[in-house]
Amino acid sequence: MASAEILSVGTELLLGQIIDTDAPTMARILAECGINCQRRTTIGDNFQRLQSAIEEALTRSDIVITIGGLGPTGDDLTRDAIAAALGDSLLESEEARQQLIQFFQSRGIEMVESNLRQAQRPESAQFVPNPNGTAPGLICEKHGKVVIALPGPPGEFNPMASGPVRDYLSTLYEKGSDRAGQSIIHSRTLRLIGIGESSAEARIKHLMDSQNPTLAPYAKVGEVHIRLSAKAESIEEANRIIQPVEQEVRKLLGPAVYGVDEETLAYAVVQLLLKRGQTVATSESITGGKIGEALTSVPGSSGAYVGGFVVYNPSAKRDLLGIEQDLIDQYGPVSKSVAMAMAANCRIKLNTDFAIAATGNAGPTADVDGKPVGLVYIGIADQSGVRVFEHQFRGIREDIRARVVQSALAAMRELLL
């Protein structure tokens, strides 16, 4: 089985200023292409250390993938370090040069000389087109080894990694007979809501003794994921292995399973609304628009989500939603009564089938009316009235806000089901 290493490049990664989401994505792609990722390393923006890391990785692995450091500035050293590690000179591509010039001219942006560094490649490299940025990727083949370089920004990395690089890796060992008998590892993730990790594990524990596929539960913010992974000679065969076990898991967990792989809870809610031909609106205080953001992140959500109000201050609740000041004064902005009014008034003003409201205290200190940190009221209005759900969440401010979003969407899904 071919082996690979991933080198994430950037001092900002070592300082914790940026979270590396690219390397896990690349590792999954390698596994699905039948390539064993045996090491992941993070390197700062230092030429000598990066060159040494590439050279060392090539002594251990068939494929080295670098992520980051392909920009135009002085600390973008990846293409230079790859060339040095492979003993290559850097060549400038006239075609890539003209593409860069055209890119800057078409956008009316000044181009400086350093931008042209992105038109350079090591002698043994081919460019990987980057439709979303100015830094093309690189695929170098030399002395039976492969070095692949990809840009770091996820908006550029993801399309390249899952597109041309994945295609290249999947066919790399099909050129000869070396691929025969090799296996890939393919995973499918079931997403759960309304059930804890330990409860989910207890229901499927007897299935977790399976060796192929394997099952593993993971706790996420407000939900649980169950990963089913199969080893096979193709993705199609892996899916055939996973399918009967997935069906059994679904039978055991029932409606707690809301989605698969990248399907979010917001996606599940939108699909249910579209299927029913119904609409929803939002009125948000504690979440500041995050419920609406989650819903609108789903392609096609305009057929189900009409719009919403962000009413963070009590005066906004009064002026935009028409909530009586006496109600706010009597019960406080964080209260069941205000949540009910927010949901009911939002539904009427935007003429929707449903409305979701959220008000609460995310901290870090107690609210003006003494309501404790983590106290949240979620209201859902429909033609029959308003249901209100009270929660007492724990954690830091952003954790509480994330849980409110998940809980609101979970309550909406449960009502739709």
Helices and strands as residue ranges (DSSP letters): E 3-9, H 11-14, H 22-32, E 36-43, H 47-60, E 63-67, H 78-86, E 90-92, H 94-107, G 113-119, E 120-122, E 125-128, E 137-142, E 145-150, H 154-160, I 161-165, H 166-172, E 184-192, H 197-204, G 205-209, E 214-220, E 223-232, H 235-253, G 254-256, E 257-260, H 265-276, E 280-284, H 290-296, G 301-303, E 305-310, H 314-321, H 325-331, H 336-350, E 354-360, E 375-382, E 385-392, H 397-416
